[in-house]
Every structure is written in C-alpha cells, then in structure tokens.
Amino acid sequence: MKVSMKLGHQTVIARIEICLLQIIMKSSRETHCHFCFSETPADVVFCPSCTIPIYCSKRCQEQSAGHISRDEDTNLGYSTNVANLSITSSCKSPRSKLFAEHRHECGGAHWAAVLPADVVLAGRIIAHSIVKRMPSGKSFAFSGPNLDLVHHYDQHSPANKLESHIYAIVLLLCLQNHYRSDLLWTEDSLSQTRNQTSLELKLQSDMPKLVLLIFQIKVNSIAIVCMRSMDRGPEHTINRGFYVAEGAKMCSVEQVRVAQALYVSGSLFNHSCQPNVHAYFLSRAFVLRTTEFIKSGSPVELSYGPQVGEMHISERQKSLQENYYFSCQCSSCSELNLSDLVMNSFCCPQSNCLGAISESTYYRSKENFVNVSLGGSYVCKLSLPDVSKVDMDMENVAKSLLQNSGVSLNIDHGCCMSCRSCIDLSSALATSHREESTIDRLKKHTFLDKTLITEALQSLKQLKKLRHPYSKALAQAEDTIAEAFAKVGDQELARKHCEASIQILEKLYHPKHIIIAHELIKLVSILLSLGDGASAAATFAQAEAIFSLYYGSHVEKVLTYMGALKKAVIDV
C-alpha cells in the first residue's frame, strides 16, 4: 500500500508491507508475542496444540494459529497427535485468513530450538505454499515455492553449502513426515532452472531447490527490531520506557532484534550508506518512509544496516560483502566525506592544526581519485567532492588531499592529512585502547565510587590529546561519562558531557539524523532532573521534530516512552 502527502516542500511516501512469514528470535521467545512481537504480559496465551509459541492475547493466538480442528477423541494435552490435525480449512484464521505459521511444527520437536532460524523460515514458506496449493483430501505433486530473489549460492564457502544441503535434507524429511503421503515432490523441486544461464545450469543442475530457498532467506530476510528502554530496574518507576526516579538518571533506549521475516517487496530496495528512506516496524508491518525530498528519477534507497557515521567505510564494505555479497558503490562510498575521514582518526601533533591522522593510507591520483587502503589491503576508490560542497571542517581536516588538484599525492597511515605531520600510530592506538577500557569500566558497575569516575576523567583527558575532536571514540567516551554522572546524581556534569557527545555526533552524522534525536532524549531527561523546564521543552521539541521526519504520525507507536516523556516536560 502507498500513501502520498505533502509536508512543506517534501513529498512523503510511506510504503507498508505485511511479512510473508516470520520467526521469533531465540532471545525473544519467552518475552515477546510470537505474532505481533509486543512484550508479553504476565498472563500469556499459549498455542492450544503444542504450547510452544506464546501470545499477548487470544486475538493474536487466533490470528497466528486459527481454530485447530481435531477428531472427536483428540484432547488438549501435550500428547496431541499431529496426524489428527486438519491441514485444510483450519490452517487459516477465521478472522484474518492468515496462514497458521507453525502448524506443521506442532506435536513434534521444537523446530526453532533445533534448527537455525533461516531453515525454520524456509520450512514455513514451503508449508505456506503447500497449504495454498493442496486440494482438500487429495494427493498432489508439489514443485516448491518460486521466489524471485537472489541467493548468491556461488559466493558461499564450501562449508556453508554443505551445511545448507544437510539442513535441506533434514527439513525435507520433517515436512514429508508431517504431510505424510499427501505430498509428492516432483523432479522440478530438485533444481532451480528459472532464469539460469547454461553455465549456471551445469553448476546447479543437482542443487536441491530447498538449498536455494535457504540461501534466498539468508540474503533477503529482514530483522524485525523494536525499541526498548535500557533504564529498567527495580528502583525505578517505569512508564512506557521513560522513568522518573529520585536521583534522576538518563533516559536511553536500544534496538532489540525480536524476529526475522521475509518481505518480498521490501527485499527489492537497494542499499545506501546514507539512505533517503527510513525503515521501521509496526507489529508485523514493514514501513518505509522517505526522510528527504527525492527528485523524480532518483533512486529510493534504504540501509541494510551499515551507515555513514556509524561505521567507517572499510567496516561498511566488509559488512556488506560478508552478509549481502556486494561491494557498495552508493554516493557515500564513492566520494570522500568528512565522517569517514575523522571517525577513527587521531589528532595532529601540531596544536594549531585540525588535520586528521588515519589508520588508512590515502593515495590521490592525477585524475583526482583517492584510493584508500587499510593494513596493505585495498578498500575502495573515491572521487574528490566538488569544491563548492567542501565546508570549512572538511577543508581543515584534509587540506592536503583537497588542494593542488591534478597532482598525485600519497598520505601514509600515521600522517596528518592537512599538514603532513606524523605520529607513532601503533603507540597511539595502544594508549587509546587502554584509556577507552578505563572509561568503559563505568558501564560494568551498578554503583560507582569517586575513584572510578576520577580515573575515567583522567582517561578522557588523555583521550582528547590523542583522538581527533570529531572521532567516534571521543563521542562514546563523553556519553559514557555523562551516564556515570547522571547515575551518581551530578546532573550539571552529566549535561556538559552529554552535550559534548552530541556536538561530535552531529559532525559524524548530520544534525537531523535519528541518532541525534535519541541522544537529545537523553539530554531531555538530564534537563528535567535539573528542573530546567524551558531547555527541556526546547530540546524535546527538537528531538520530536527529527522523530517525526522518520516516523511521521507513528512516533508514539514506535517510541512508546515519548508520550510519558512529553507529559513530564509539560508538567515541569
């Protein structure tokens, strides 16, 4: 479904798709509803047949499992015989006509506890396809689902291929055991021949179609995430993720991977490390919303995970290659940008120079392309940005790279990209890691004493002498110390370090990025603790505006703590 509306000069388009099939993650089986993925109450509802899935309500149970039809002598006990369960009309919920996702798993071993999520999801897709095609009371030949999605089989290692072949055999036997003699597998189910070249046919002619399905799911399935407050504890009064307690703390949230699902249309969007579309979830619905004005004919791209500001270009390229088998060539991976230059960098030893010192080597050719390598390994080739797009920050950080175009230039790792001064990079790395570890100790202690905080402040001082002022390590250190001061009740210092962290993150991302909004919410909770209602209201309005850009009218549905926090801001 597509919805289009006008917001100022920006056209906002939201696309909503319900997942084909899903599976709850192991870490969320006992805490989240297996249908809508919300957190379950104390009085959960079980599947009436196997009692393995849990639901937050009777409605979710019925939508997920439907009404189970049994022979007259079948009881509701744990020994229910799966052979007595109807797999025709009762496989759909009478209300929503949804497929009973785990029906074929009832009565036997807990598939999701034994098999990987990708394999279980493959089984559910096949079962769904069988139920749709199976004539009532008759045997029939089944050739398997035909998903028009990439699988990258040839790029997987021999070990991964062998493992998937074994799982495919196990899965096929389990499905045949459930459907008994009602199911006949045709020869077409043993190989994938659609849209294949003669060479691919030769290589894959004996490849089970189930194996291809498993690899399609590995590449195309999407993790369903929910937002959860990180501040829960017995001493806090919690109201939908935002709490107010004596000796106030910081309000922070984290993304929790709750389920894995297949969205056929959602899987077709291309990736960008600086996307113009934001993806989020409303229960089982996958929502895509544009976050900026997109010119006619321009690509609509979302992020598969790695983004500029979150990961360095070398890390992004590695992650995308390992998980999705492609080398990213989005605009952020094709042109030199400030975030990649500074996020893992060290500061120049010259006090009057803002140049960045990187672990990477940068070679600029006469054609004004920059080849980036790390540890002797090639990373990528970047173009230099247009001179009109270069701001003062980027010019100060990499003056040597940006000036004197048409001349070849090599800047080795450990050398400043502005004035060419050098440092002992290995020593700087060792010292930085040591100081970061000292600061990270604050996260491991529930009760903080003065000594731990004093040592952390000393480490922060040393870190500022080593790391570039815009580096992510420095932003994380400031944030950790802000949380520590909030925990011990020193809200003025918590405010100072929280604001310092946000200022750095605005350089790495951009001022209207969703990450900035989450950090602003932390600052709001500190300002409320200080009783600074005016600043809290202004900061909350800034965060709310950013969230609205990403979630529209769904802000309070996705970020459930926002309503309570807004009330707290108004009350102050």
Disulfide bonds with the S-S distance in Angstrom:
none
